[in-house]
Amino acid sequence: MANRAPTEQTPLITTVIVTPSRPRYSYGTIRRFCTIALSTTLIVVIILFLVPARYLPGNNTESEWSPRHQGPYSPWYSPYEDKGLSYKELTEVLLETPNPDKAREWQRYYTAGPHLAGKNLSQAEWTRDRWLDFGVESGIVDYDIYINYPLGHRLALLEKAGEANVVVAEEEGRGSVEERNSKGNRNRGYKIKYECSMEEDVLPEDPTSGLGNRVPTFHGYSASGNITARYVYVNFGTYKDFEELQQANVSLKGSIAIAKYGGIFRGLKVKRAQELGMVGVVLYTDPQEDGEITEENGYEKYPNGPARNPSSVQRGSSQFLSIAPGDPTTPGYPSKPGAPRQDPHHSIPAIPSVPISYKDALPILRALNGHGPKAEDFNGFWQGGGLRYKGIEYNIGPSPSNLVLNLVNEQEYVTTPLWNVIGIINGTLQDEVIVLGNHRDAWIAGGAGDPNSGSAAMNEVVRSFGAALSKGWKPLRTIVFASWDGEEYGLIGSTEWVEEYIPWLSKAAIAYLNVDVAVRGSKFSAAAAPLLNKAIYEVTSLVQSPNQTVPGQTVRDLWDGHIRTMGSGSDFTAFQDFAGIPSVDFGFGAGPGDAVYHYHSNYDSFAWMDKFTDPDWTYHIAMTKVWALCAAALVETPVITFNATDYAVGLDTYLQSVKNLTTSSPHESVRSLTSLTLLEDAISRLHDAATTFDARAAALAPKISEGVPWWRWWRKAQLYAEVKRVNEGYMYLERNFLYEKGLDGRSWFKHVVFAPGIWTGYSGATFPGLVECVGSGDREGVERWSRIIEGNINAATKSLE
């Protein structure tokens, strides 16, 4: 039938019958199953690669000082495998590399000329260049700090003179300050009975003592002033000493204090004198501090013998160190250009102070003989003065009305740069960091003990790690080296750096290892947070002692093992007390029979070190090894070498001391307290949690050593996640003891367990907020601080559970 053309009735859609298509694949169901299975497998594999990488140590922490890279994760990857050198091989490098000749070379450089804070850029650049030579990436970080430098000074004992009997005895070469004051003394009717030299003797045997640009004797952060007044001997100038003088009705207001160095930080002597209305302070070092090694006992004075040279003068800072360290115009934040500046007098004095030698102190003290009570009329802390054989009776005074002191102190205050040198060795783990530090600045041209024995040791530590790098070693964790500037004035370089990098340090820092004075004698000592006790004992057992009595003895064998609590006075303060980073400060101090250490004197020199203290430089090398091995133990062990149980034991010991204070308190309101029971219970719970946590950590080490086959990648991820959790528990345990509002009256200090004693400075106070309230009889304050500390301890316990 013929086809017809479409019409209006033709349907728009018609059904067309076609032949069914032939399938392209004969196994469609199997194909779909395989497609789904392969896609699912790919997704699972991606997840198994990415999720373990999330849990592997070393995630996202970034800062200027953190490494910028991380090794790629793969099923066979392990951050804990040896990177170039095994831990044993690294230890061997760190024990074999340090060289006495090198330590002596570094010492000679650092002690060859003056290097006051803010005046040692060439040394900073030299230090940076040496570290670069050793293979360690290094740079300089600067801060603009408020600081003083000496312009002139004078201290003279003046006596009322008749109109026709005025005699002025001027020292040869006296400067303009003395000339002006001599004329003023004539006008006031005084004659000079004794003019203090205010200088140390130039010794031909000690070249740096005679440098033309040697640093004058002065106090950092001392106030300028010209004061003429009667004076009073105040023993060591401690809070208790001043309290006893008041009880004895000794007139203090309007007088000048003459005090012995020792016992407490010098700035706190000035602080208390200022609070009591005294107008100036004179500080000297009494041979009482030198023990057996004195001229009185037949020892020759330096440079011919080990006894103190009578003209030695201790310079130093008069900042109120227990109130706040660092730049006093930028408390709590870094002193960068443009930073807002505060009134500094919350932490520096408003009255002048000067340091003198005991040779200059003799005429001043002798003039007090027969005036006022004697030291022997007070308690035992006033006894033992070392100048009685020189005719000093240690009368208190005040001086008679016809005898006064004229104290002149001229200081220039400026805002000037200081320079920290920072070196870094990037580790595999980005978020776990160890910091090693020593300060470089000194009050004098020398500084062979303080700080440049530590500087020489640090150079050898950096050189040793550089040698390991040259052998292909890659550290597990990141190491930061710091050569601080401005420590002597008030821990300025380290404090400003911590204040600037506190966000990063709070997340990443495991520990800070400080060496200030590496060598000034033969006796090893350490102060540390309890978490570090284990590591210190282990590494001191690996280093041969320089003063063996039996062959093979280690530093640990000849050390009594006592680890002091942390106070202040060195660069660990900002790390421990402000940032909550576990810290240690260690070195070789004075032992029995050691030569007297001329602290902050021109005689703390290369010549003194080379002749009397470490002539073969083996103590420098021993300290280098202890320091380097301590760093290596913390850097390389997969589970951080901490012990939380030691912390709980320490807290219990500290609380027992507080309980003893409460039971012996003269305040009934404090003696009847029961709130400390809550702290005992909290510490007990922490102890249980810490013991369990340490056991858990110890069980991980052999599992890591055994390894996990690459095909069991999920088990590997679980293991690494567990290691990460344990390490974070150790890392942040110390942070749990920070209290954001800080201590009463000194809010910069955030740690509720450790702080410098408010009236000691150097020595540490434990549970400082609590102890200060107990001492003042403040029951409400004791209860408040008990609740605060209990909360911190409970937070620490929870972090370990």
C-alpha positions, 0 to 999 in steps of 0.5 A: 500500500502506497504511503500517504502524505501527512495530514491534519489528522496524522498523530504528532507522535507515532510508535516506531518498533525497533530491534532491541540493542545488543548489550555491549558487555555480557557481564553487566552485574559483575562490572557494576560490582567491580566499579563500586568495589574499586571506587570504595577501595580507592576512597578507603585507601585515601582515608587510610593515608590521610587520617593517620597523617592527621594523628602523626606527630607534627601537624600545623604549628607555624611560627617564624622559628618553626620548620616550614616542611614535613616529610610526606606520610606513607604506610612505611613512613615513621617519624621515630625511625633513625634519621641518618644517625641512631640515638647511640651514634648521636650520643657518641658524636656529642661526647667526642666532638667537644674540644678543650682548645675550642672552649678556650678559644671561644672564652678568649674571644668573648672575654677580650673586651667590654660587652655590656647589654646594647653595646655588643653588636659585633659579638652578636654578629660573630656568634651568628657567623660561627653558628652558620659556620657550624651548619646551623641556620641563625639570625639576629632578633633585636628589641628596643629596650630602656636601659642606663649607662654610667656617666659618673659617680662618687662616694666620700666620707665627710666630716664637719670641719672648722672654718680654718681647717678644711682639707680636701684630699683629691685622688689623682685623676678624679673626674668632674663629679668629684671636683664639683662635689669637693667644692660643694663640701667646702661650702657646707663646712665639710672636709673629706675624711675618705674618698672612695676610689670606686675602681678596681686595681689594675693588675699587670697579671690580668690584662683585661683589668687595665683596659682603657675602655673597661666598664665603670662600677655601677648598678643597672637601673639605679637612679641618678642623685646627689645625696649627703646624709648620715648612714646606717649599717643594715647587715645584708639588707634583707626584709628581716634585717630591716624589720629588726632594725625598726624593732631596735628603734634604729633611725632609718628615714633620711639615712643612707644604708650600707649593706653587705652583698648576699642573701637576697637579690641586690635590687630588693635591698634597695627596694626595702630601703626606699620603702622605709624612707632611706635616701641611698644605698651602698653595697659591698662584698664582705669576705664573710661570703668567701668561707675558708678562702680568705686572707685572714686564713692565710691565703694570698689574694688574687692574682697571687692566690685564690683569695678575694682581691680587696679592691674587687667590686660587684656590679649588677642590676638594682631592678626589683626582679621579683616584681617583674623582669624584662624591660620595665617600660613594657611589662608583659609585651615585647619592646619592639619599635613603636610599642607603648611605654609605661612608667618604669618605677613599678620595678626599678628604684627611685633612690641612688645606689652604688657598689664599692669594694670592701677596701673602700668600705673599711673606713666607712664601717670603721667610722661607725665603731662605738656608735649604736648597737653592735651586730652581736646584739642581734640574732645569728644572721647578723654574726660572722662579718669577715672584717673584724681582723681589720678592726671593724666592730660592725656597729649599726650606727647611725653615724655621728652627726658630724660624719656623713656620706656624699653619694653621687650617681649620674646615669644616662637612660636611653632606649637602644637596641639589644640583639639576641642571636637565634639558631635553629635546627628543624626537626621532623616534628613541627610542633615539638621544640627544645630551646637552649639558652645562654646570655652573652652580655656582661657587666665587665670586659671579662665575664669568664664565669658569668656568662661566657663560660656558658657562651663557650659551652654553648658554642661547643654544643652548637658545633657538636650538633653541627657535626651530627648534621654533617653526618646526615643526622636529622633531629626528631624534634626542633632545636632552638639555640639562643644567645641572649643579650640584656640578661644582666640588667633584668633578663631582658633579651629572653623575656622580650623574646618569650613575650613576643613568641608566647603563642607559639611557645605555648603550643610547641615548647617542651623544655628550656635548658639554661646555662648561665655560669657553666664553670666557676668551680668544681661542684655540679648543681642544678635547679629544675622543674620536677618534670626534668629530674629524670632526664638530668639524672640520666645524662649526668650519669653518662658524662665523665667527671673532671674531678674523679677520685676513682677512675670512671666516676661520672658527674652524677657519681660526685654530685649529691643529686639535689635539684633546687626549685626554680627561683629567678636571676637568669633567663629561665624565668620567663620560660618557667614562670610566665610561659609555663615551660619546664626549665633547668639551669645547671653548671659547675659552682664553687666547691670546697677549696675552690678559688674565690669567684669575683662575681661581676668584677673585673677579676672574673676574667680569662686570666682568673679562669685559666689560672685558678678555676679550669686551667685544662678546660675540662669542666667546660667540656663536661658541662658542654656534654651534659647540656648537649646530651640533655637536649638530645634525650629530649629531642630524640626519644619518641616519648618525651623524657619526663616523669609526672610522678616526680611533679606530684611528689614535689608538690607534696613536699612543697605543701608540707613546707606550707603546713609547717609555716601555718603551724608556726605562724604567729597569726591564730587565724592562719594556725587554725586553717583546715583548707590545706586538706583540700590541697592534700587530697588534690595532690594525692589524686594527681599522684595516682593519675601521674603514676598511671600516666608514667606507666602508660608512657613507659609501655609505649617505648618498646612498642615503637622500638619493635616497629609496626609492619607497613601493611598494618598502617592503621595499627601504626596510626593508633600507636602514633596517636597514642604517643602524641597524646602522651607527649601532649600530656607531658608537654602541657602539664606545666601549663596547667599551673599557670594562673592568668591573673598572676600573683598578688601585686606582681601579675607578670608571674603566672605560675602558682607553684614556682616564683622567685621569693618576693623578698629574695629574688634569687631563691625560689618560693613554692606555692608563692601566693599561698606562702605570702598570705600565710606570712602576712596572716591573711586567712582570706587570702590563704583560702582564696589561693588554696582554691586557685591552686586546687583548681590548677592541680585538678586541671593537671590531673584531668589532663593526665587521665 
